[in-house]
Amino acid sequence: MRHVFIRGIAALIWMAAAVISGLSGSFEMMVLYVILGGVFLYSAYAAGKKEKDNKGGR
């Protein structure tokens, strides 16, 4: 479960970087950070769902 939290925190950091980049006017980097944040969010969601499904199957 710890890796789900770590991935979620990493996603929040990438999203914060995207906001800061957008405010500073670097839209190319903002897009990159949004994509990276989305990948981390999806990874955390998929890992959490897989772990939840495995617990229910015992």
Residue frames as qw, qx, qy, qz and C-alpha x, y, z in Angstrom:
[[0.000, 0.885, 0.466, 0.000, 0.00, 0.00, 0.00],
 [0.373, -0.691, 0.076, 0.615, 2.94, 2.29, 0.61],
 [0.360, -0.026, 0.552, 0.752, 3.87, 2.38, -3.08],
 [0.088, 0.717, 0.619, 0.310, 0.37, 3.64, -3.93],
 [0.255, -0.906, -0.199, 0.274, 0.83, 6.59, -1.56],
 [0.445, -0.456, 0.343, 0.690, 4.29, 7.34, -2.91],
 [0.294, 0.295, 0.644, 0.641, 3.00, 7.34, -6.50],
 [0.052, -0.846, -0.519, -0.108, 0.11, 9.57, -5.47],
 [0.348, -0.810, -0.002, 0.472, 2.44, 12.06, -3.80],
 [0.418, -0.181, 0.509, 0.731, 4.72, 12.04, -6.85],
 [0.187, 0.582, 0.649, 0.452, 1.69, 12.77, -9.04],
 [0.175, -0.920, -0.324, 0.135, 0.73, 15.72, -6.84],
 [0.421, -0.595, 0.239, 0.641, 4.26, 17.09, -7.07],
 [0.347, 0.134, 0.625, 0.687, 4.19, 16.82, -10.89],
 [0.037, 0.771, 0.584, 0.252, 0.79, 18.56, -10.98],
 [0.301, -0.865, -0.115, 0.385, 2.11, 21.35, -8.75],
 [0.416, -0.324, 0.440, 0.727, 5.06, 21.75, -11.10],
 [0.246, 0.468, 0.672, 0.520, 2.59, 21.96, -14.00],
 [0.106, -0.908, -0.405, 0.036, 0.68, 24.76, -12.28],
 [0.382, -0.730, 0.141, 0.549, 3.86, 26.68, -11.51],
 [0.402, -0.046, 0.590, 0.699, 5.09, 26.24, -15.09],
 [0.151, 0.676, 0.636, 0.340, 1.76, 27.40, -16.45],
 [0.205, -0.925, -0.234, 0.219, 1.83, 30.50, -14.27],
 [0.397, -0.601, 0.324, 0.613, 5.38, 31.32, -15.34],
 [0.492, 0.697, -0.157, -0.498, 4.45, 30.98, -19.01],
 [0.011, 0.409, -0.876, -0.254, 6.33, 27.80, -19.91],
 [0.796, 0.126, 0.115, -0.581, 3.43, 25.98, -21.55],
 [0.696, 0.354, -0.616, -0.106, 5.54, 23.26, -23.15],
 [0.186, 0.231, -0.840, 0.455, 6.86, 22.19, -19.76],
 [0.528, -0.041, 0.409, -0.744, 3.37, 22.47, -18.29],
 [0.841, 0.201, -0.256, -0.433, 2.08, 19.94, -20.81],
 [0.550, 0.315, -0.752, 0.180, 4.96, 17.60, -20.03],
 [0.068, -0.186, 0.734, -0.650, 4.32, 17.84, -16.29],
 [0.701, 0.038, 0.175, -0.690, 0.59, 17.24, -16.72],
 [0.814, 0.242, -0.482, -0.218, 1.33, 14.11, -18.75],
 [0.377, 0.274, -0.789, 0.401, 3.83, 12.86, -16.15],
 [0.331, -0.125, 0.555, -0.753, 1.39, 13.60, -13.33],
 [0.800, 0.113, -0.079, -0.584, -1.35, 11.75, -15.19],
 [0.696, 0.261, -0.669, 0.008, 0.87, 8.72, -15.69],
 [0.135, 0.195, -0.780, 0.580, 1.70, 8.63, -11.99],
 [0.544, -0.028, 0.330, -0.771, -1.98, 9.07, -11.04],
 [0.837, 0.169, -0.324, -0.407, -3.01, 6.25, -13.34],
 [0.531, 0.274, -0.765, 0.240, -0.22, 4.05, -11.99],
 [0.136, -0.151, 0.681, -0.703, -1.31, 4.71, -8.39],
 [0.704, 0.059, 0.107, -0.700, -4.95, 4.02, -9.26],
 [0.803, 0.228, -0.503, -0.222, -4.16, 0.78, -11.09],
 [0.365, 0.242, -0.801, 0.407, -1.88, -0.47, -8.29],
 [0.324, -0.100, 0.546, -0.766, -4.45, 0.40, -5.64],
 [0.792, 0.117, -0.083, -0.594, -7.23, -1.32, -7.56],
 [0.702, 0.259, -0.663, -0.012, -5.09, -4.42, -8.14],
 [0.141, 0.205, -0.781, 0.573, -4.16, -4.58, -4.47],
 [0.533, -0.023, 0.348, -0.771, -7.80, -4.15, -3.43],
 [0.829, 0.178, -0.316, -0.425, -8.88, -6.93, -5.81],
 [0.551, 0.261, -0.766, 0.204, -6.21, -9.26, -4.47],
 [0.140, -0.169, 0.683, -0.696, -7.30, -8.68, -0.86],
 [0.693, 0.057, 0.142, -0.705, -10.90, -9.52, -1.70],
 [0.774, 0.263, -0.505, -0.275, -9.95, -12.80, -3.34],
 [0.045, 0.398, -0.846, 0.351, -8.46, -14.42, -0.24]]
